[in-house]
Amino acid sequence: MLFDGWADLGRVVALGAAAYTVMVIVLRVSGKRTLAKLNAFDLVVSVALGSVLATIALSRDVSLADGVAAITVLVAAQWVVSWASVHTSVAQRLVRAEATVVFDSGRFDDVVLSRVRLTRGEVCQAIRSSGCGDFELVAAVVLETDGSLSVVSADRCHNASAMPATIAASHLAVGAAAAEEHRSTGTRQ
């Protein structure tokens, strides 16, 4: 059906605009963290909010009040979970994954790649996207908690303070040596 009538179209426009306005207000009140997508729970809330907004606008079975309640519950749940993960280690372990090193000091960790379902090609793509074309210039590639890949260049890994604790110590020496070699050869990334 191409056109259902002006009344239905008007309802979609009015409810869509009202629901959008409510969502913007709720998101502004709840803060920037609500849509940060820092972990899986944040992503679920973001996707669910979009689904709720569409349902309010398009479904005749859902009233604006029902939709506002759903938006409020999702944002409140996200706020509670993020607050708990900041203030309790138990909640933090339940909600947040640990960053995982998939490439370290010129070597792929095939066991980890298999466990996190990444390919060597995807890691190579991340390395190239970072502007690096040489494995020797890469201290590590880290699969972050949000699913993105971070490439840490060897010449910028002096004390490895931002690296996952399990490998930070090994990069103190490796990063310094690679940076010195990089400077002495005069190569550029």
C-alpha positions in Angstrom: 0.0 0.0 0.0 1.5 3.3 -1.1 -0.7 5.8 0.8 -3.1 5.1 3.7 -4.6 8.5 4.0 -3.8 11.9 5.5 -5.0 11.0 9.0 -2.5 8.1 9.3 0.3 10.2 7.8 -0.5 13.1 10.2 -0.4 10.7 13.2 3.0 9.4 12.1 4.4 12.9 11.8 2.9 14.2 15.1 3.9 11.1 17.1 7.3 11.0 15.5 8.0 14.6 16.2 6.7 14.3 19.8 8.6 11.1 20.5 11.8 12.6 19.0 11.4 15.7 21.2 10.9 13.6 24.3 14.0 11.4 23.4 16.2 14.5 22.9 15.1 15.9 26.3 15.6 12.6 28.1 19.1 12.1 26.5 20.1 15.7 27.3 19.1 15.2 30.9 20.8 11.8 31.2 24.1 13.1 29.9 26.6 12.3 27.1 27.4 8.9 28.5 24.0 7.5 27.5 25.0 7.3 23.8 28.7 6.8 24.2 28.8 3.1 23.1 31.7 2.2 25.3 30.5 -1.3 25.9 28.0 -3.9 24.7 25.3 -2.6 27.1 25.6 0.9 25.8 25.2 -0.3 22.2 22.1 -2.3 23.1 20.5 0.8 24.7 21.3 2.9 21.7 19.8 0.4 19.3 16.8 -0.1 21.5 16.2 3.6 21.7 16.1 3.8 17.9 13.7 0.9 17.8 11.4 2.5 20.4 11.3 5.8 18.5 10.3 4.0 15.3 7.7 1.9 17.1 6.1 5.0 18.7 5.9 6.7 15.3 4.7 3.8 13.3 2.7 1.4 15.5 -1.0 2.1 16.2 -0.7 -0.2 19.2 1.8 1.9 21.1 0.7 5.3 22.6 3.1 8.2 23.1 2.9 7.6 26.9 3.9 4.0 26.4 6.8 5.1 24.3 8.0 7.7 26.7 7.9 5.1 29.5 10.0 2.8 27.4 12.5 5.5 26.6 12.7 6.5 30.2 13.2 2.9 31.4 16.0 2.3 28.9 17.8 5.5 29.8 17.4 4.9 33.5 18.6 1.3 33.2 21.7 2.5 31.3 22.3 5.2 33.9 22.1 2.6 36.7 24.3 0.1 35.0 26.9 2.8 34.1 26.8 4.2 37.7 27.2 0.7 39.2 30.1 -0.1 36.9 31.9 3.0 37.9 31.3 2.4 41.6 31.5 -1.3 42.0 34.1 -3.8 40.7 31.5 -6.6 40.4 29.3 -4.5 38.1 32.3 -3.4 36.1 33.4 -7.0 35.5 29.9 -8.0 34.5 29.3 -5.1 32.1 32.7 -4.2 30.6 34.9 -6.5 28.6 38.7 -6.2 28.9 40.7 -4.8 26.1 42.5 -7.7 24.3 45.8 -7.6 22.6 45.6 -9.4 19.2 49.0 -8.3 17.8 52.0 -7.8 20.0 55.6 -6.9 19.0 55.3 -8.0 15.4 53.4 -11.2 16.1 49.8 -12.1 15.7 48.2 -14.0 18.6 46.2 -16.6 16.6 44.7 -18.2 19.7 43.3 -14.8 20.7 42.2 -13.9 17.2 40.2 -17.1 17.0 38.6 -16.5 20.4 37.6 -13.0 19.5 36.6 -14.0 16.0 39.0 -11.6 14.1 41.1 -12.4 11.1 44.7 -11.4 10.4 43.3 -9.4 7.5 41.1 -7.3 9.7 44.1 -6.5 12.0 46.2 -5.6 8.9 43.4 -3.3 7.8 43.4 -1.5 11.1 47.2 -1.1 10.9 47.0 0.3 7.4 44.1 2.6 8.4 46.3 4.0 11.2 48.8 5.1 8.5 51.4 2.4 9.2 52.6 0.0 6.6 55.2 -1.9 8.5 54.6 -4.4 11.3 57.9 -3.5 12.9 56.6 0.0 13.6 53.6 -1.4 15.5 54.0 -2.2 19.2 50.5 -3.7 19.5 47.0 -3.8 18.2 44.3 -3.9 20.8 40.7 -5.0 20.4 39.0 -2.4 22.6 35.9 -2.9 24.8 33.7 -1.2 22.2 34.9 -3.6 19.4 37.2 -1.1 17.7 40.9 -1.9 17.0 43.5 0.5 18.3 47.0 0.5 16.8 49.8 1.5 19.1 52.9 2.6 17.2 56.2 1.4 18.6 57.7 4.9 18.7 54.8 6.2 20.9 54.8 3.3 23.4 57.4 4.7 25.8 56.0 3.6 29.1 52.9 1.6 27.9 50.8 3.1 30.7 47.6 2.9 28.6 48.2 -0.7 27.6 46.3 -3.6 29.2 48.2 -4.5 32.3 49.0 -8.0 31.1 51.4 -6.8 28.4 52.3 -3.3 29.6 55.6 -4.4 31.1 56.9 -6.1 28.0 56.3 -2.9 26.0 58.6 -0.8 28.2 61.7 -2.3 26.6 60.2 -3.2 23.2 58.7 0.2 22.6 61.8 2.1 23.6 64.0 -0.2 21.4 61.7 0.2 18.4 61.4 3.9 18.8 65.2 4.2 18.9 65.6 2.0 15.8 62.9 4.1 14.0 64.7 7.3 14.9 68.1 6.0 13.9 67.0 4.8 10.5 65.2 8.0 9.7 62.2 6.2 8.3 58.8 7.8 8.5 55.4 6.2 9.1 
